[in-house]
């Protein structure tokens, strides 16, 4: 590998965390909220290259989920195929270290070379993107922008798209649109999609233009871009016409698009724009499941549990749920915990509930964290341990769960399971009140009237 790779490494690593923070709206750390992961996964599955690359990094480094190199490789490859330059570098790293793929130095070198032309100015630009709202950008940003503008003038579509992305992040929609339009003049489908999104959602202050957005999505879709085809399907299903939605989802499905498989499954399961057909729905969900999609796997489990299109079979349903949960699907892990906790469908088993809740809690799932606290408090599936319960409750409360904040205030006010502690009660009621809890405000008022506040 090239001798300059070490410095390149450092620059890219800084770049990654900035991009990930932009995506998740918070600094990337070892604990990421389940809702943020779900949002990221949905964006990645819909074909967004930046989300795919960020998800790859999370699997690569075990950020918010277990490190799974095979999954990291899968998402990096999708991102690279969709034009994400940073993914080229990380594919290079996986091949170099033999993580998730057999060690292959020539493949490592090839992927690094593919992304190398623009990576240095790209890193320079995003390393300093946190300063993008300052009136006078730092010299590094100005220099990176200049490099990209020079490349844009030479006709680089990638540079034009990157500049469009940068100005969109900087909330300068006119500049973003200008650079996207430069790339769409060359019939670049990625730029067509990005310009369509800018106009459709009114991103970064852009003026919404539904017809204009549909025009750009259609241009990309008609050229066979599966992400644009799914986007068009999503737009049509929201009111412009389910039959047109079916047409575009089918086109994307012909290319093996997992999201299109799911959308078609739901259309047939719900009878939305088509005659309800559980067998056809099952067929599409099975296609999604065959690609490892957890949502498709769960939906098959639902169909067996309800007897939709198949003979009702709870044991078969549970097999599908367990498969999805073992693949790391947080919602299914929580769902299995709840099934075992409440004895729904399966025999009640608090210890098994705890196992699934802990899997989801390890990924930051708030509801699972609270349920684990409840199990320790009630001594179900584990020995009663109020100190351990409080640890879990505080974890949820520190993450902003208003109900748990109120509950901690309540038990410290009345000494329920713990010693009375008015300062501690006041602290948690204030946190809950700041998060909108009227009940917490009422308790604070009552404490004030009784002279219990500090």
N, C-alpha and C positions, 0 to 999 in steps of 0.2 A: 504494500500500500504506500501511498505517497508520504514523504517525510513530514509534510506540513499538516498531517491529519490531526495531530494533537491539538493545535490551536483551533483548527476547524471544528473539532469536537466541542471545545469549550463554548465557542460562539453559538453553535447549533443548540447546545443544551440550554443556554440562556434563552435562545429564541423559542424553544419548545415550551418552556414554562410560561412565557408571556402569551403565546398563542393559546395555550390550554386555559390560562386564566381568563383570557378574553372570551373563550367559548363557555366556560363554566361560571363566568361572572364572579369569580373569587380566586384567590391564590390556590394553585394546585398543591394539595398536601396528601398525606397518607389516608385521611378520612374524607371522602367526598359523599355528599348527600345522595341518597338513593334516587331522589327525584331528578337530580342533575345528571346522574348516570343514565337514567331512563331517557331523558331528553336527548342526551348525546347519542345513545344507541339508536333512537328513532331517526335522528338526523343522519347518522352513518348509514343506516339501512336504507334510507331514502336516496342515498347516493352522494351526500355532501362530502367532498374530498377532505376538507379541513377536519370535519368530525371523525371521519374514518382514520385519519392520521393520529388525531388526539387519542382516540380509543385504542389504537395500536400501541401508543406509548404507555397508556394506562395498564394494558395487559403486559407490556414489555417490562415495566418497572414495578408492577404490583401496586399501582396508585389507585386506591379506592376499591380494589378487587385483587384476587390472587394473581400472581404473575403466571401467565400461560403463554409461552413463546409461540406455540402454534397459532393461537388466536392473534397474537401480535403480528405475526407474519401475514396472516390472512387479511387483516385490516390495513397494514402498510401497503400490501400489494394492491388492494382495491383503491387506496388513496393515490398511489403512484400511477395507476392506470387512468385515474380521473384527473391527473395533472398536478398532484401535490408534490412539490419538489423536495420538501423535507423528508417525505416518505422514502425517496430514493436513497437518501443517506442512511436511514435506519435499516432498510433492507440490506444495504451494504454491511452494516454492523452485524446483523443476524447471520448473514452468510460467513462473515469473517470469523465469528465466534462459534458457529455451528449451533445456534439457538433456534429451535423450532424447525430447522432445515439442516441437511447434512453440510458440514463445513466445506466451503467452496470459494477459494480465494479469487478465482477468475470471475465468478459471479459477483463477488463482493466488489471487485474493481470495476466491473461493468456498471453496476448500479450507482457507484459513486461518480463515475464519469458522466452518467446520464444526467445527474442533478448538479454537477459541479459548476457549470457555466454561470448559473445565476445565484448559487447558494450564498456566496460571500456577501454580495450586496443585500440579499434577502435577509440574512442574519443581522447585518448592520441596521437595516430598516426596522425590523421588529424588535431588536434588542432595545431600541429607544422609543418604541411605539407608545410606551406609557407617558411620554412627554408630548403626545400628538396634539393635545389641546392647548399647549402653551402658545403664546403669541409669537415667540421667537423659538423655533425648534433648535435643539442642540445641533452642533456641526455634523455629528454622525448621521442624523436623520436627513439633513439637507444634502449630504454627500450621497447617501443611499438613494434618495429621490432623484438626484441628478443622474446617477448611474442608470437608474431604470428609465428615466426620460430619454437618455441617450439611446438605450436599447430599443425603446419604443419608437423613436424616430427612425431607427434602422429597420423597423417593421416587425420587431419581436412581439408576437401575440401574447406570450406568457408574461412579458414585462408589462404590457398594457393591462392585462387582467390583474396582475399584482398591484399595479398603481390604482386600479379601480377599487380593489379590495381595501387598500390602505386609506383612500379618501372616503370610502364608505365608513370605515372604522372611525375616521376623524370627523365624521358627520359633515362632510362636504359633498352633498349628493350631486351637485352640478359637475364637479371634477370627476367624481366616480363615474357618472354617466358618460362623460366625455371619453374617458379611457376605455370603458367597456365598448362604446360605439366604434372606437378605432379597431378593436378586435373583431367585432361583429361584421365590419365591412369586409373582412376576409372570410366571412361565413364560419367563424369559430363557434362551435355549439356550446362550449362551456361559457363563453362570454354572452351568448344569447340567453342562456339560463340565468346567469348572474344579473344581466340587465333586466330580464323579465321579473326576477325577484325584487329588484330595487323598485320597479314601477308597481308591481302588484301589492307589495306590503307597505310601500311608502317608507322604505328603510332610510334611517339617518336623516329624516326630514324631507325626503324626496316627495314630489307631488304624485299621488296615486294615479295610475292610468291603467285600468283593467284591460281595455281593448289593446293598448300597446303591449302590455305584459303578455296577453294571450297570443298576440302576433309573434313575439319572440320565442315563447315556449313552443308554439306550433312549428316555427322554422326549425328549431332544434329537434323536435319530435319527428318531424317529417324526414329528417336526415338519419333517423334511426337511433337517436339518443334516448336510451331507456329511462334515464332520470327525468328528462323532459316529458316523456310519455306518462310516467307515473304522476308527475306534477299536474299535467293536463287532466288526467283522470280524477285527481283529488279536487281540482277546481270545478269540473263538470258535475261531480257527485254532490257538491254543496248547493246545487240549485240550477245550474245551466243545462243539465240533462243527463240522467243516469245512463241512457243508452250510449251517449258519446263517451262517458266515463268507461263503460264496459269495453268499448272499442280500443281506447288507449291503454287500458290495463292489459288487454289481451295482446297488444303489440309488444308491450314490455315483457310480458310473460313468455312470449315466443323467444325472447332473448335470455330467458332464465332468470329474470329479475325476481328476487325473493319477495320484495315488497308488493310487487304486482300479484304474485301468488296469493299473498295474504288478503289483498284488497278484493280479489275475485272470490276468495273463500267467503269473506264477509258479505259480499253482494248476494251470493247464492244462499247463504245461511239466513240472511235477513229478508230476502226477496225484495231487495232495493233496486228497482229498475228492471228486474228480471223475475221470472217465476221462481218461487222458493224451491230449492232443490238441495236437500242435505247431502245426497250422494255426490253431487257436483262440488258442493262446498268442501266435503271431506277430501275429495280428490285434490283440490288446490291447497288445502292445509297440509296434506301429506307431501306435496311437492315442496312447500316451504320447510316442513320438518326435515325432509331428506337433505336439505342444505344446512341443517343444524339450527334453524331458526326457532328460538324458544317460544315465541308467540304462537307459531304454528303448532308446535308440540302441545302447548297448553290447550289450545282450542280443540285439538283432537281429544284430549283428555276430557274436556267439557262435553263433547258430543257423546262419548261413551258413558259419562256420568248421567247425562240427561236422556240417553237413548235417542239421539237425533241422527237419523239415517243409518243407525246401527242398533243392534240389540243392546239394551242397557246392561253395562258390565262395569261395576264399580272397581273390581280388581284391575281391569284393563285401564280404566281411567287413572287409577293411582300409579300404574307403571309409567304412563305418559307424564303425569305431574312430576314424579320422581326424576325422570329423565331430564325434564326442563330445569328442575331445581339443581340437579347435579351439574348441569352446564353453567350454573351461576346465575340463573334468573331469580332476581331478588323477590319479585312479587310472588312467584310460585313458592319460594322458600317460606315466606311469611304465610301464604295460604295453607301450605301443608302444616305448618305449626298450629294454625288456627283449627284446621280439621281435627288434628290429634288432641288439641286442648279441649275442644268442645264436644268431641266424640261425634262429629258429623261425617257420615259416610263410612268412617272407620271407627274401631273401638277406641275409646278415650285412652290416651297414653301421654301423660304429662312429661315424662322423660323424653319421649320422641318429639313432642312439641318443643321442648327446650332445645333439642339438637338442631331443629330446623330454624328456630328463631335465632339461635346463635350464628348460624351461617349467614342469615340476612343481616344481623346486627354487625357482624364483622365488616360488612360492606356499607355500614352507616345507616341502615334502615331504622327510622325513628320508631315506628310502631313496634318493631321487634324488640328494640331496646327497652321500651316501656313494658312490654309483655314479659320479658325476662325479669325485670324488677318485680312484677306482680307474682311471678312464680316463686321467687325467693321470699317475698313477703308472706305468701300464703302457704309456703312449704309444699308446693305441688311439683312432683318430679325431682325435687331436690330437698335437702334439709332446710327448714326454716332458718333464714339468716337475714335479719333486718338491715344489718350493716352492709351486706352485699346488695340487698335491694336498693338501699339508698345510693349506693355507688352507681347503679344503672339508672336510677331516676335522675341523679345529678347530671349524668352524661346526656340524657335526653333534654333536660332543662337547659343545660349549657349550650346545647345546639339550637335552642330557641323554641322548644315545644311548650306552648303556652299552657296546655292542660296539666302537664307535669309540673310546671312552675307553680301553678295554683295549688296542685296537690301537695307539693312540698311545703308551701306556706301553710296549708290547712293542717297537716299532721304536726308541724312544729307549733302552731298556735294552740291546738287542742291536746297535744301530747299523745297522738294516736300512734302507738308503736314506737315512739321515741319520746325522750324527755321534752317537756315544754321549753321552747326557746323563742322568745318574742323577737329578738333581733334577727334570728334566722327566718322566722315567719315573715317579718317585715321585708326582708331582702327579697324573698321569692315572690311575695305578693306584688311588690313594686315592679319586678321584672315582668310578671304576668300582666299587670296593669299597663305597662309600657307597650306590651304586645296586643293591647286591645281588650283585655278581660274586664268586663263590667263587674263580675263577681269579685275579682281581686280588688277593684276600686272600693266596692262596698265593704269588704273585710278591712281594708286600710282605714276607711272612715270610722268603722266600729272600733277599731283598735285605738284610733286617735281619741274618740269620745271616752274610752275607758282609760286613757293615759298610758297606753301600752307601747306607743311609738317612741323611738329614740329622739 
